[in-house]
Amino acid sequence: MPKSLLRFAYAAMIGSIASKVAESLLDASSKLPLIDPYAIYQALMSYWGSTLQDDAFLITAVGWLEAARLHTVVDATDGVDA
């Protein structure tokens, strides 16, 4: 199997795991009277969609060691007149 296809399969698997964890939290918290179960589910899925998903895809694409290496972020608008 080509590496790119294998990485895609890993990324899909990670997304599936995140979804299962969110659904499990939704089910477990539905029995707690003082907690809005959907709020917990939505918070996890929002975090997955905004941050964690990108991290997981980066790790599957370049490997743990490269993904964990610090990278300098440069503002693309530096030196550009507004």
Secondary structure, 3 states (H helix, E strand, C coil): CCHHHHHHHHHHHHHHHHHHHHHHHHHHHCCCCCCCHHHHHHHHHHHHHHHHHHHHHHHHHHCHHHHHCCCCCCCCCCCCCC
